[in-house]
Amino acid sequence: MKRYRVRIVEDAERDLADIYRYVAYYDSPEHAAQVLEQLESLCLELSALPNRGHVPPELDRIGVTDYQEVHFKPYRVIYQVIGQDVFVHCVLDGRRDVPSLLERRLLR
């Protein structure tokens, strides 16, 4: 089976840290650690099946199809496959203003 390298870019690492802090503050550090572990696991699973995701609808509507996403509800992991690398660009809470976040982060 072909394996890809998963690279979590700095913005996505910051997203993961922010999610951890938010869940730890509003729920518990234990639950935050579980959420973080599951999100990181989801990212790493892309090394085996990077094309299992789909184009985020907000990007598809404007013709940007270079990115895909997978979900761990309510979180959305936005990534791009380039050669043998999978670049995780964003880990976003789907309840937020995702179109604005994507515009700022991916369409600069």
C-alpha positions as CSV (number, residue, x, y, z in Angstrom):
1,M,0.0,0.0,0.0
2,K,1.3,3.4,-0.9
3,R,2.0,5.6,2.1
4,Y,2.0,9.4,2.2
5,R,3.7,11.8,4.6
6,V,1.3,13.8,6.7
7,R,2.6,17.3,7.4
8,I,0.6,19.4,9.9
9,V,1.3,23.0,9.0
10,E,1.9,25.6,11.7
11,D,-1.7,27.1,11.4
12,A,-3.2,23.7,11.9
13,E,-1.0,23.0,14.9
14,R,-2.2,26.3,16.4
15,D,-5.8,25.1,15.6
16,L,-5.3,21.9,17.5
17,A,-3.8,23.8,20.5
18,D,-6.7,26.2,20.5
19,I,-9.2,23.4,20.4
20,Y,-7.5,21.6,23.3
21,R,-7.5,24.8,25.4
22,Y,-11.1,25.5,24.6
23,V,-12.3,22.0,25.5
24,A,-10.2,21.9,28.6
25,Y,-11.6,25.2,29.8
26,Y,-15.2,24.5,29.0
27,D,-15.3,20.8,29.7
28,S,-12.3,19.1,31.2
29,P,-8.6,18.5,30.5
30,E,-9.4,14.7,30.2
31,H,-12.0,15.3,27.5
32,A,-9.7,17.8,25.7
33,A,-6.9,15.2,25.6
34,Q,-9.3,12.6,24.1
35,V,-10.5,15.1,21.4
36,L,-6.9,16.1,20.6
37,E,-5.9,12.4,20.3
38,Q,-8.8,11.6,18.0
39,L,-8.1,14.7,15.8
40,E,-4.4,13.8,15.5
41,S,-5.3,10.2,14.7
42,L,-7.6,11.3,12.0
43,C,-4.9,13.5,10.5
44,L,-2.3,10.6,10.6
45,E,-4.8,8.2,9.0
46,L,-4.6,10.3,5.9
47,S,-1.2,8.7,5.3
48,A,-2.9,5.6,4.0
49,L,-6.1,7.0,2.4
50,P,-5.5,10.7,1.6
51,N,-8.2,10.8,-1.1
52,R,-11.0,9.6,1.1
53,G,-12.2,13.1,1.9
54,H,-14.3,15.5,-0.2
55,V,-13.9,19.1,-1.4
56,P,-15.3,21.5,1.2
57,P,-18.6,22.8,-0.2
58,E,-17.6,26.4,0.6
59,L,-14.6,26.0,-1.7
60,D,-16.3,23.8,-4.3
61,R,-18.9,26.6,-4.8
62,I,-16.2,29.0,-5.9
63,G,-14.3,26.4,-8.0
64,V,-11.4,25.8,-5.6
65,T,-11.0,22.0,-5.7
66,D,-7.3,21.6,-4.5
67,Y,-8.4,20.9,-0.9
68,Q,-10.3,18.1,0.8
69,E,-11.8,17.6,4.2
70,V,-12.6,14.8,6.6
71,H,-14.7,15.2,9.7
72,F,-14.6,14.4,13.4
73,K,-17.8,16.2,14.3
74,P,-18.0,19.1,14.8
75,Y,-14.4,19.5,13.6
76,R,-13.3,19.7,10.0
77,V,-9.8,18.8,8.9
78,I,-8.9,20.7,5.7
79,Y,-5.9,19.3,3.8
80,Q,-4.2,19.2,0.4
81,V,-2.4,16.3,-1.3
82,I,0.7,17.3,-3.2
83,G,2.8,14.4,-4.5
84,Q,3.5,12.0,-1.7
85,D,2.7,14.6,1.0
86,V,-0.6,15.4,2.7
87,F,-0.6,19.0,4.1
88,V,-3.1,19.6,6.9
89,H,-3.9,23.3,6.7
90,C,-6.8,23.8,9.1
91,V,-8.6,22.0,11.9
92,L,-11.8,24.0,12.3
93,D,-14.9,23.9,14.4
94,G,-17.7,23.5,11.9
95,R,-20.0,25.7,14.1
96,R,-17.9,28.7,13.4
97,D,-17.9,31.0,10.3
98,V,-16.0,28.5,8.1
99,P,-16.3,30.4,4.8
100,S,-14.5,33.4,6.3
101,L,-11.9,31.2,8.0
102,L,-11.2,29.4,4.8
103,E,-10.9,32.6,2.8
104,R,-8.4,34.1,5.3
105,R,-6.4,30.9,5.6
106,L,-6.4,29.3,2.2
107,L,-7.3,31.9,-0.4
108,R,-4.8,34.6,0.7
